[in-house]
Amino acid sequence: MADQLSNEADREDGANEFKEETALRRIDVGSPVEIIRRGFYHFKTTEFDKFPEYFEELAKGQKPQFLVFACSDSRVCPSRVLDFKPGQAFMARNIANLVPAFNKVRYSGVGAIIEYAVTALGVEVILVIGHRRCGGIKELMDLPADGATSNDFIHDWIKIGLPAKAKVEAELPDPKDEEKYARCEREAVNLSLVNLLTYPYVQDRVAKGTLKLMGGHYDFVNGKFDLWGIDLDIKPLLHI
Ligand SMILES: [Zn+2]
């Protein structure tokens, strides 16, 4: 395969073949190796080889502006949906795009991402993106009240979102209300934004105004994206 990439004739054939395959008419379910070969070929010929200065600069180091939390759902890749370029967004993806509260005993994978992105990379924005028809959020809303779980990790993970679920259930007490899933997709983002503030380096930079926290929601049914911020202005309440 490597030889093919260096062959000019094949390169042209590949480019033509590629135009066909990236038209998003259908999901390619062919050979995994072929999908990867074609995908990297596309990236290399349309981006890496085409903009050498860009990638030479990136090779020296990264200085991403964003840390993005998004769901692992295969339909919501932020680099695709928001067109983030290489080097632009440090990325964390997990089931239901949840950020747990600061905890040195659990969830070190998430904690390490936040710590590194904020203290070493100095990201300016942490964006948490929820999405329409999130399976993780539906699972959270449908969790049995007795806390019984039937899997190794999934329910334990999505229980991070329980405060969001409780808020939605208080607002929409009818268990048959389908609106509760959509509502919880956004409430879980807000919960994650609040949880981000339990990380001391996040709290410190937000207070200084060098870091912003934003929530987003991608609706892939209607092709819409909402974005909101949290306002932590300190207002004087009393002066005596
Ligand atoms: Zn999801």
Residues whose N, C-alpha, C, O or C-beta is under 5 A from the ligand:
A	BS01	ZN	C71 D73 A96 C134 G135 G136
